[in-house]
Amino acid sequence: MSIPAPGTDDSLVTAPSWGERALATLWWEGQREGRLWLIDQTRLPGAYVTIACEDVPTLVEAIRSLTVRGAPAIGLAAAYGICLAARGSSDESLDTLRERVAAATRALAASRPTAVNLFWALRRMNEVVERYDGTGGVDALRDQLLAAARELHAADRRVCQAIGRHGAALLHDGDQVLTHCNAGGLATAADGTALAAIFAAHQSGKRLHVWVDETRPLLQGARLTAWELRQRRIPATLICDNMAAQVMREGRVNCVIVGADRVAANGDVANKIGTYGLAVLAAVHDIPFYVAAPVSTVDPDCPHGEAIPIEQRAATEITEAFGRSIAPPGMSVYNPAFDVTPARYVRGLITEHGVISPVTPEGIAKLLGFAQQGTAS
C-alpha cells in the first residue's frame, strides 16, 4: 500500500498497515534547502499524522513533546536539525553559518537530557563544521552536512538490522518475550533495537508471543509497541506495568528485552521508567534480561549509572488522562522519565557488534574498541 504523501492537511489519515516493512519515522525532503518530516507519535495509534520541521525551534519542540522519540531517532532528528540551521543564502559568510549551527546545537542539546544519541549526533555534525576548510563556500558545507546526516540515517538502518540478527539468535521457537516502552521502528531508522530482535526472530519462522508493558506515564508500550506488533502480525498481549510480576510468577515469560537511552561505561543502563523494576523481577524469577542498543548509546564519558541525568517530565502526564484530570487538584507528583538498571542485572547487551555478556566495564571497553576499528565481534 502507499504511504500518505506529506504536506496535505498535515497528512491526517487512518494509521496505515505497514506489513513487514520497516517504519519511516523521519525523513528529509529535498536537498540542502529541504525540510525534515516526522511522524507525530503522540497521535498514534489512532491517526497517522506527519509534520514538517522548517526550523530548529519547531524541531526542539517536537523532541520535547515526544512527537519524535527514541534515542536513535532523536539523534537522527538532531542531525537533520543542524541541516535546518545551516539553510540560508549562498552569499552569507561562513562565520554566520557557523554561528547558527552553534546556536542550534545548544538548543537541540537542551531539548532532552538523558538520551546520549542526541549529543553523539550533534558532535558528529559539528565535527563536519570544524573540519571544513572553506573551499567551495557555504553551500559546499551545507551539502557536506546533509550528506553526513544522511549517512548517520543509513548507518542506523544497518545497525538495526545487525542488532536484530544478534538478538534473534537469543530467542527460541515458542518463547514468550516481555518488552517495555517502545524500542521499534518508531524509535529508530528501521526495525528498532529490542523489537528488531523480535521482528527478526519472527521473520525466521520462530513462533513468539510478546507481553507488552503499557509503560507509564505516556503509555508508549500500549500506543506504539502494541501497534507495531499488530502491524507485523506478531501475537502479543498488553498488560499494565504492575502485572509483570504476576505474569512472570505464572511462568509466562522466558525472556525480557528492552532498549536503552544511555549505557554507562560500567554497563549500567538508563531506560524508560519501570525498566529497573523489571530487571529485578527477572533476576528473582531467573529470567534472562537483555538490553538492545547501538554502540552510539554507550557513553564512555559517563562512569556509572549515578552520573546519568534523569529527565523529569510534567506532572500533567500523570495527573491527566485523555483530557481529563484523574488526580486531586494540586496533587504533588514525582515523574522521572527514566530509571537506571545496574549492569549486574543485565544478562547481555545486544549491539550491532554482537552480544556483550557478562556486561562489565571490560566488556564495554572491548565493545567500544570494536566500534572504533569498524569490526564485529
N, C-alpha and C positions, 0 to 999 in steps of 0.2 A: 504494500500500500504506500501511497505517497505521504510524505511528511508535510504538514501545513507550511506554506511559504510564509516567512516572517514579513511583517510590515503592514498588514491589513487589520484594522481594529484590534491591535495588539495580538492578532492571530489567536483569538479566543475560540477554541473548538473543544469538542469532547476529546479526552485523552486518547491518543491513538494506540493501537495494538502494535507492539514492536517485534513480536515474534522472537526469533533467535538472533536478531541483530543488536549490536551494541547501541546504546543510547547516546545521542549527541547532546550533551547538557550545555555546551557552549561552543560557539564558532565565530570566526572572523569573516566578515563580508567585505570584499574589495581588496584594494592594495593599501599603499601607505596612508591614504586619506579615508580608509574604510571605517568600519564600526564593529563593535562586539555585540553579539546576540547571546542571550541567556534564556534558558527555560526558567520561568518563575516557579521555583519548587514549593513556594508557600501555597500555590493554587492546586497542586496535585493532592490526591488523585482525581478530584472532581473535574478539573479542566486543565487542558494543555494551553499554556499562555507563554508566548515569547516576548521579551522586551529588548529594546535596543539601547545600548550604552554608547552615547555620543561623547561623553566627557568623564573625567575622573570622579567628580562628586557623585554622579549617578552610579558609578560602579562601586564606590565606597559604601553608599547606602545599600546597594544590592548585597554586598558582602555582610554588612552589619545586620540587615533584616533577614538573612538566610535565604534570600532569593536564589543565590548561588551558595552552596556549602559543600563540605567535604574537603579535607586537607589538600589533596592533589588538585581538585577543581578550583579551589581558592587560589592556589599558586598559579595555575594557568590563567585565571582571570586577572590576577595582578600583573602577569607578564604582558598580557594584551592591554592592560591599563596603562603601562608605560608607553605602548604604541599610541594609545589615545592622547596621552600627554604630549607626545612628540609631533603630532599633526600641526601643520602651520604653513606659513608662506615659504616659498623656495628662497626668497632673498633675505630672510631673517638671519641673524648671526648665530653661530654655533653656541656661543655663550648663553644666548637667550633660550635656546632649546635645552641646553644642559640645566639651566635654572628651573625650567618647567618639569623636567624629569626628576630633579632633586625634590621639588615640592610634591610631585605626585608620589614619589617613593615614601616621603614622610606621611602623607595622608593615607596611603594604602597600608603601610606598616601599622598604623594606629587603628585599623578597622577591626581586627580581631587579634588577640594576643597569644593564643595557645597553639594554633596550627603552625608548625615550623615551616611547612612548604611555602607559605606566603613569603616568609623572609628569604628562603632559599631562592625562590624565583626572582624576587626583587634584586637580590645580589647578582644573580646571573645576568639579568638585564642591564644592571649598572656596570658590570664588567665590560659589556659591549661598548657603552659610552666612554668608559675610561680608556679602552684600547684604541678608540677611533683617532686616527691621526689628522683628520680634517680633509683628506683627499676626497674630492667629489662633492664637497659642500654638505649642507644639512640634509638634502634629500637622500644622499647615499647612506647617511647614518640612519635615517628613518627606515630605509629598506633593510638595513642590517638588523635593526631592532625587530622589525616584523618577521624577518627570517629566523631570528633567534627564538621568538615566541612560538612560531610555527614548529620549530624543531623540538622545543620543550613539549609541545602538544603531541607531536608524533612519537616522541620518546615515551610519553606516558602511556600511549596505546600499547607500545611494545612491552613496557613494564607490566601493565595489567595482564597481558597475555602470559608473560612468564610467571607472574605470581599465581595466576590461575592454574597453570600447568604444575607448578611445585605443590600448590595447596591441594589440588585434586588427588595427587598421589597419596595423601594422608587419609583420604576418605575411602570408605569401603561400601560395597553394594549393601543396601539395607540400612545404612547409618541414619540416625536421627540427629540433626545438627541444630544447635541453638545459636542464634546470632542476635546482636544488639545494635540499635540505631540503624544507620544506613551506610554501607560501605560497598555500594554497587556502582552501576553506570552513572547514576546521578551525581556521584561524589568524585568522579574521575573523567578521563577522556575516553574510556572504553567500558570494559566489563566490571571495573572496580577492583577491590582488593579482597576482602573477605568473601563477598559474593562471587568474585571471579573464580575462586576455588570451587564453589558450589556449582556455578554455571558450567565450568569445565568438566567436573565430575559427571554432571547430568548429561552433557553432550557426549561423553564417552560411553554412556549406557548404564552408569551406576544409578540404582534406584535410591533416592534420598527422600527424607521428609525433613522439612525445616520448621523449627519453632522460632517464631518471630516475637521478640520483646517489643511491646508498644513503644517504649523508650520515652520517658518523661524528660523535660517538660513539653517538648514540641511534637511528640508522637511521630518522630521520623521513621520509626520502625513500622508503625501502623500505616502511615500515609505513603511512605516511599519504598521501603524494603518489601512490604507485602505486595505493593503494586508491581514492583519489578519482578518478583517471583511469579505473580499471576501472569505477567506478560510472557514469561518463559515456560509457563505451564508446569511449574515445579510444585509438587504437593507441599503445602505449608499451613501452619496453624498459628494464629495470632493469640498471644497471651499478654496479660498485664505483667508489668515488671515484677510485682511481688508474688507471682505464681511460679517463678523459675525454680525456687527451692522444691516446691511440691512436685513439679514435673520431673526434676532430677531424682527425687526420692522414689518416685514411681518407676524409675528405670527407663524413662522415655527419651533420655538424651545420651548419645555416645560421644559427642564432641561439641566443643564451643569454639566458634571462630568469630573474631571481631576485627575491626580496623583499628587505626591509631591516628592521632593528630600530632603526637610528638613522642619519640623514643629517646630517652636519655642515654648518655654514654655507658651507663652501667646496666642498661636494659630495662629500666623502669618505663612504664608505658602510660601516657595520658590519652584517654579516650572519653567518649560521651559518659556523663554521669550515670552510674549504675554498673559500669564495667568492673570496677574493683570488687563489688559485692558478688558478681557472677564468678569472678576468678576464685574468690574464697569458697563459694559454694561448690565450684567444680573440684577444688582440691579436697574438700570434705567428702565428696562423693566419688573421688578417684576418676574424674572425667578429664581427659586432656583438654587444655585451654590454649588455643593458638591465637596469635596476633598476626594479621596480614598487613604489610605496609611496605612501600618502596623505600629504597635507601635514602631518598630525599627527605623522608620523615625522621630519620635519625639525626639528632642534634649533638655533634661531638663536643660542642662548647657547653652543653648542659650536663653536669657531672652525675646528677641523680634526680629522681622524681620530685624531691622537695624544692628543687630550683625551677621547676616548670611553672610559669604563670598560669593561673586558673581564671578563666573568664567568668565574670559574674553577669548574669542576664537579668532582664527586667522582671520585677515582681509580678507583673500582669500575666506573664507566661504561665504562672501557677494559679493566680487568684481569679483568672478569667478563662472561660472556655466557650467557644462557639458564640462569641459576642456577648456572653452573659457572665456576671460575677458569680463565682462559686465559693467565695470566702467572705467573712465579715469585713465591712469597710475598715480600712486602716490596719488590717492584719499584718504583722511582721512576717517577712518572707526571707528565706535564705535560698538562693538559686544559683549555685555553681553549675556551669555548663559541662564541666569535665571532672573526672577524678583520676587518681594515679594508682596503677596496679604495680606492685613491686615485682621485679623480674623473677623472683623465686616462684611465683605462681604461674609463670608463662612456660608452657611445655616447649614451645618453639615459636620463633619469629620467622614468618614466611615472607621472603623477599624475592625480587627478581633474580637474585644470585643464588637462591636455594633457601633451605631451612636452617636457621641457626638454633641448635639445641645441644646442650642447655644454653639458656640465654645468660651470658656472663659478659663482664667488661672485655674479656679477651676475645670472646666471640664477636662482640660488636666491633672491636678494633679490626679483627680479621675481615669482617664484612666491609668495613669502610676501605680497607686495603684493596679488596676485590673491586670495589666500585671505582677507585682511583685508577686501577690498572685496566679497567674495562673488561675484566674476565669474569667467568662464572665459577661457582663452587661445585 
